[in-house]
Amino acid sequence: MKKRLSEIGLASSIAFTYMRAKLKQTIIATAGVTFGITVFIFMVSFIQGTNEYTQDIVFEQSPHLRLYNEVQLNKKNGLDRAYPGMVNVIHHQKPKDILLNLKDANHVLDELKNDSRVLAASGSLSAQVFYRLGSCSLNGKVNGINFESENILFNLSNKIVDGGFEELSTKPNSMLMGVGLAQKLNVKTGDQLRITTERGDSFIITVVGLFKTGLTDIDKQQSYASLKTVQRFLKVPSSYLTEIKVKLHDKELAPKISQEFQRKYACYGSDWKKDNSSLLEGDVLRKMIVYGVAGTILLVAGFGIFNILTMMIYEKMEDIAILKATGFSDTDVRWVFLTQAFVIGTVGAIMGLFFGFLLSYAVSKVPFHSDVMITLDHLPVSFKTIYYITGFTFGILTTSLSGYLPSRKAAMMDPIAILRG
């Protein structure tokens, strides 16, 4: 063992001597690896930081799971009852004429709030309406909510940019309106306008506040009102709820728990993964692009190391022959050139991590203001440790593989043939 360590030490010493002799080429190869790792760290940190910020905005407005009812078709039609046992085909069957409210919704809410897995639950009721002000008429949706419960789920109070929510529960026909919708209607806090429901009923409502979520579709179409107000618009009883939104302590359990609740309460359901499937799939594609680009840069740096070591072998052919003639084994010769690749990769990777962190940190301090992303005051950057571990590992692997083929070629050389010329 001691002898083997001594041989490795000698081979490493020769490797460092070769590197000092070709210092310029060594520095260029190291700089290539450093640049590749720096770009990798910066791209991954910046793009993932942006993705995470976007997801946080979307997921903050999304419950972990939802319970609701859907329009259904009759499982058995009149022909099936009239002619049982026969194949009856009906085209354009009309859906069942049923109410879409959840059965015993208040009882379900009480049970959910007592479930140890549930962080918060809130019932809601939505109504499609037309907002009318003078000649302006816009289609939109009013969500009837219990503001205190909904605020626990979605942190609504921090999204109010003007007015407040206090009057929702005390002032009849009052609502919070999205800033995009308010701009289209040219209204502000305290203004009144008329809304018309799908049934044609009209109501005068008062805007008591404006909110901004950062999601354009919501801010341009949606308003919040109390449950009682929307129930009054739709002329339904106080127990009428069409949706229950739930947030869990562990959102990864949402798909499983959603199935359990659907069976238990005989309703339909969805979870945050289904509701945001396109966003999650897009995130996977963006990661693939980032890792692909950064990997290509590192491969280019690896080819540079390969070329440098190959040229060094041709220049040091006589030295290699002398080393083998004096007792160096093929493994020792291979280790000389592998050491050079490993040192270049290690130093380049460490420097790349350092400069990548500095660049990412500098970008994270750049001020950024957006009318859409109201909570964003600087560019989003992620500093997760896994990116640095991945970058370092990939850099070492790339340079080691780039040094393997030249080292293998050097080890296979015949010293007698080289010395004969």
N, C-alpha and C positions, 0 to 999 in steps of 0.2 A: 504494500500500500504506500509506504513512504517513498519507494523507488518510483512508483507511478506518479505520485504527486510531484516528485522532482522532475520527471520527464515532461509533465504538463507545464510546470513552471518554466522550464527551459524553452519549450515550444512557444509559450506565451511571450517570453522575453524576446525571442526572434521575431515574433509577430509585431511587437511594439517597435522593434528596430526597423522593420520594413515600413511600418506606418510613418515613422519619423522621416525615413528617407523619401517617402512620397507624401510629404505633409500637405501639399496643395491639393492633391487628389483626395486625400483622406478628409480634408476640411470640406471639399465640395460634396463628397458622398454623405458626410454627416449633416451638412446643410440641407441636402435633399430630403433626408429623413426628417429633420427638424421642421422643414416647411410642410411636409405632408402631414405630420402629426398636428402641427399648429392649425392648419386648415381644417383637419378632421375635428379637432376639439371645438374650434370656433363655429363651424357649420352645425355640428350636432347640438351644441349648447344653445345657439341662437334659434335654430329652427324648432328644436324641441321646446324651448322656452316659449316661443310664439304659439306652438300647438297646445301646450299646457294652459297658457293663459286663455286661449280661445275655448278650450274644453271646459275650463273652470267657469267661464261666463255661461256657456250653454248648460252645463250640468247644474249650475246654481239655480237655473230656471226650470230644471227638470226634476220631477220626483224620482225616487229610486224605483217605485212601482206605482201603477195606477189600477184602480178597479172601476169598471163601468159596464154599461149594457150596450148592445149593438142591435141594429135592425136585423131581424131574422126572417127566414122563409119558413113556412109551415112544413114540418117534416111529413105530415100526411095531408093530402089535399082531398077535395070532394070525390074525385074519381077513385082514389085509393079506398075510400070508405064505401063507395058504391060498388066497386068491383075489386074486392080483396083477392089477393093471390095472382093478379094479372099485372102485366107490365104496362103502366100508364105513363104517357109522356105528355107533359104540359110545358109550353113555351111561354116565356115572359110572365112567370108567376109573380104575383104581387106579394110584397113582404107582409108579415103579420102586423096588424094595426094595434100596436101596444105602446104603452108609455115607456120611455127609456130611463126612467128613474130607477135607482137601486132600491131593492126591497129592504125594509127595516134599516135604512142607512144610518140613522142615529145610533141604533143598537150595535151595528157593525163598527161604527167609529169608537164607541165606548170600549168594545172588545180589543180593537187594535191599539188603543192608547194604553191598555193594560198588558199588552204583549211585551215581554222583556226584550225582544229583538227590534221593536219599533222605537225609533227616536221621536217621531212626531207624525201626526195624521191630521188631515183636514178635508172636509167635504166642500164641494163647490157645485155651482150650477151656471151654465153659460147660455147666453141668448144672442142669436144673430139679429142685428138691428141695422137701421139706416140712421146715420147722424145727419141732421138737417140744420143748416143755418143760412137763412136767406135762400139764394139760388144754389148753394152748395149742398150736395148730398153724397155721402160716402158710406160704403158698406164696412161693417166692422163687427166686433164681438165684445159683449159685456160679460165679465166673469163675476158671478155672485160668490162672495167669499166671507168667511169669518176672518177678519184681518189679523187678529192676534194669532190664530192657528197658522194662517198662511205665512205670516211674518217669520215664524219659527222655521218653516220649511225653506223659504226663499229669500229671507232677509230683505223684505220689501221696504222697510222704513229707511234703509240706507240708499234706496234708489229714488226716493222722492226728492225732486229738485226744486219744487215750489209748492207752497201750501202744506197741508198735512192730512193725516188719515182720521183724525179724531172725530170729524163730523160725519164720517161714513155711517156710523152706527146710531147717530143721534138725529141727523138731518135727513128727512125723506127725500128720495130722488136725487141723491148726491153721488158723485163718482170721482175716482182718480183716473186721469186720462194720460195715455202715452204722449210724449213730447212731439213725436212725428205726426200723430193724428191731430194734436192741438195746432201745430203749425199749418197743416192742410186746411183746417177749419177756421184758422185765424182767431182762436179763442185763447183766453188765459184764465188763471185762477179767479173764481168769482163770477165768471160769465155763465149765462144760461143758453141752452139750445134745446132743440126738439129731437127726440129719437122716435123711430117708428119700428115696431116689432114685425115679425113675419106675418102675424095675423092682421096687421093693419092698425093696431092700437098705438096711439101717440101719447107721449109723456114729455113734460118739460123737466129737464134735469139741470143741476147746478154743478159746475166743475169746482171741486174743493181742493184739488192738487194735481200736480203733474209728476210723472215718474219717467225714468229713463233706465232701461235694462242694458243697453248696448247691443241688443238684437233688433235690427231694423224692422223685421216683420212684426214683432210684438209691439214696438214703439209706434208703428204707423197704423195699427189696427185695433189694439186692445185697450180696454178700460176695466177698472175694478169698481164694483159697487158692493153693498152689503147683500147678504143672502136674502133678507126680507125684501129689499128693493127689487131684485131680479125676480123673485117669486111673485111679487106684485105685477111686474111687467108681463109675466107669462101666465098669470092667474092660476097658480098652482098652490097647494097647501104648504105649510111651513116644514113639513117632513120631506119635501120633494128635493132630492139631490141626484145629480146625474154622474158624479165622479167623486171618488175618494183618492186623494194623493197621499202617499206614504214615503217617509224617509226612514232608513234603517241605520242601526249602528254600524253594520257591515254591509256596504252596498253590493259586494260580490255575491251575497246570498240572495239578491233580489230575484233572479230567474226561478230559483227553487221555491222561495216563499210565495212568489206570485202564483205559481201553479197550485200551491197548497191553499191559498186564499180563494182562488177561483173555484176549486172543488168545494170548499167549505161554505162559501157564500153564494154559490150558483150564479156567477157572473163572469164577464170577460175581464181580461187583465193584460197588462203589458209591463215591461221593465225598462230600465234606462238603456240597456244594451240594444234592445229592439228599437226603441224610440230614436236612438242616435247611431244606428248601424252605419249609415253613410259616413258620418264624421269619424267613427272608429276605423273603418276600412281606409278612409283617406289618410289617416294618421299612419297606418301601416305602410301605405305606398310612399308617403313622404320619408319615412325612416329608410325604406329600401333605396330611395334616390340618394339620400344623404350618405348612407354607408357605401353605396356604389361609387359615387363621385370621389369620396375621400379614399376609398380603397384603390381606385384607379391612380390617384396621386401617389399613394404609397408604393404601388406596383412600379410606377415610373421611377421612383427613387430606388427601388430594388434593382431594376435593370441597370441603373447607374452604378450601383455597387457591384453587380455582376460583371459589367464591362471593366471596371477599375481592377477588380481582382484577377480577371482573365488576362488583362494586359500585364499586370504585375507578375503573373506566372510566367508569361513568355519572356519577360525581362529578367526573371530570376531563375531561369531554367538551370543554369550552371550551379547556382547556389543550392537548388533543390537536389541536383545530382550529387553534390559534395555532401549535403546533409544525409542523404540515403546511403552514400558510400561509407560514411563514418558511423553508421549504425542506427540512424533514425528510421523507425518503422513507417509503414504507410499511414498508420493512425497518427503518428507524431506529425508527419508532414500535413496531413489533413487538418490537424488541430491548429497548426500555424495559421492557415488561411481562414478557418472557421472562427478563430479568435478575433481576427481583424473584422470580419463581418459582424460578430457579436458585439464587439466594442463600439463599432460605428453605429449599430442599431440601438444599443443601450444609451449611449451619449446623445444621439439624435433624438431618441424617444423622450428622454428626460427633459432635454431642452425644448422639445416640441410641446410637452405638457406645460412647461413653465410659460412659454410664450403664448400658448393657446389660452391659458388661464388669464394672463395679463390682457390679451386682446378681448376676451369675453368680458372680463371685469370692466374694461374701459367702455365697451359698447353698452353694458348694463347701466352705466351712469349717464348715457346720452339722453337728454330730455326729449320726451315725445308726448305730444298732446293731440287728442283726437276728439271730434265731436260725437263720434259713435262709441268709442271705448272710453267712457268717462272715468273709469277707475285706473286708467293707464297713464302714469306720469313719466315713465322712462321705458326704454326698449326692454322687452322681456327676455331674460337669459336664464337657462337652467344650469346649475352647477352640480349635477348629480355625480357621485363618485364613479358610478359604473361607466360613464363615458371616458373617464381618464384611465380606468383599468383596461377597457376595451382598446383604446388608442395605444397604450403602452404595449399590450400583448400583441396587437396586430403589427405594430412596428417591429418588435423583436422577431416575430415569426417571418415577416416579409424579408427582413435583412438576413436572417439565418438561412432561409431557403435560397436567397440570392447568392450566398456564399458557399452553399453546399456543393453545387456542381463544379465551380472552379477548384475547390479544395479536393474534390474527388478526382478531378483530372490531374491535379498536381501529384496526388498520392499514387496514381497508376503509371507515372512516368518511369521509364527504364533509365537508370543513371548511366549505364554503360553506353547506350545509344546516344545519350546527350553529350557525354564527354568525348566520344569519337567524332561528334559533329555531324 
